[in-house]
Amino acid sequence: MTDTRERRMEYLLEATGEKSKVLDRAAEFYLQMRGDTAAVPNGAFVDLMEKAEQQGSVTAEEIAAVLDTEELPVKAQMSWSVGQID
């Protein structure tokens, strides 16, 4: 294995926390996002682009809802503050 591939595996392990399933999780996420396969005809990126085109813009919550997967949960959290110093 090349150094680059080895580092990539280390990063995946760090990101997923699951050594035994790391490649399965990465592959499944890629398929869910890209689509254009028999299993996943429309990927999340296509859905997100279509939503943005139809609406003109999308909120963080809408983006999170489209990109959320079992392999990589996505949630949006917004907070606002005016005149307060944290």
C-alpha positions as CSV (number, residue, x, y, z in Angstrom):
1,M,0.0,0.0,0.0
2,T,1.3,3.4,-0.9
3,D,1.9,6.1,1.8
4,T,-1.0,8.1,0.5
5,R,-3.4,5.2,0.6
6,E,-2.2,4.3,4.1
7,R,-2.7,7.8,5.4
8,R,-6.2,7.9,3.7
9,M,-7.1,4.7,5.6
10,E,-5.8,6.2,8.9
11,Y,-8.0,9.3,8.3
12,L,-11.0,7.1,7.5
13,L,-10.5,5.1,10.6
14,E,-10.2,8.3,12.7
15,A,-13.3,9.7,11.1
16,T,-15.5,6.6,11.4
17,G,-14.1,5.1,14.6
18,E,-14.9,1.6,13.1
19,K,-11.9,-0.3,11.8
20,S,-13.8,-3.4,10.6
21,K,-16.4,-1.4,8.6
22,V,-14.5,1.6,7.4
23,L,-14.4,0.8,3.7
24,D,-18.0,-0.4,3.7
25,R,-19.1,2.8,5.3
26,A,-17.1,5.0,2.9
27,A,-18.3,3.1,-0.1
28,E,-21.9,3.3,1.0
29,F,-21.7,7.0,1.7
30,Y,-20.2,7.6,-1.8
31,L,-22.9,5.7,-3.5
32,Q,-25.7,7.5,-1.5
33,M,-24.2,10.9,-2.4
34,R,-23.4,10.3,-6.0
35,G,-26.2,8.0,-7.1
36,D,-26.5,7.0,-10.8
37,T,-26.4,3.3,-9.9
38,A,-29.1,0.6,-10.0
39,A,-29.2,0.6,-6.2
40,V,-29.3,4.4,-5.8
41,P,-30.6,6.1,-9.0
42,N,-30.6,9.6,-7.6
43,G,-27.9,10.6,-5.2
44,A,-28.2,13.1,-2.4
45,F,-26.0,15.6,-4.3
46,V,-28.4,15.5,-7.3
47,D,-31.3,15.9,-4.9
48,L,-29.6,18.9,-3.2
49,M,-28.8,20.6,-6.5
50,E,-32.4,20.1,-7.8
51,K,-33.8,21.5,-4.5
52,A,-31.5,24.6,-4.8
53,E,-32.5,25.1,-8.4
54,Q,-36.2,24.8,-7.7
55,Q,-36.2,27.0,-4.6
56,G,-33.4,29.4,-5.5
57,S,-31.7,28.7,-2.2
58,V,-31.7,26.1,0.6
59,T,-31.3,26.5,4.3
60,A,-28.7,24.7,6.4
61,E,-31.5,22.5,7.8
62,E,-32.6,21.5,4.3
63,I,-29.0,20.7,3.3
64,A,-28.6,18.6,6.4
65,A,-31.9,16.7,5.7
66,V,-30.7,15.8,2.2
67,L,-27.2,14.8,3.1
68,D,-28.0,12.9,6.3
69,T,-27.1,9.2,6.0
70,E,-26.7,6.3,8.4
71,E,-23.0,6.2,7.6
72,L,-22.5,9.9,8.2
73,P,-25.3,11.6,10.1
74,V,-25.7,15.3,9.3
75,K,-27.5,17.8,11.5
76,A,-27.8,21.5,11.3
77,Q,-27.8,23.7,14.4
78,M,-28.2,27.4,14.2
79,S,-27.9,30.0,16.9
80,W,-28.0,33.8,16.9
81,S,-27.0,36.4,19.4
82,V,-27.2,40.1,19.4
83,G,-25.6,42.4,21.9
84,Q,-24.3,39.5,24.1
85,I,-20.7,38.6,24.6
86,D,-20.0,34.9,25.2
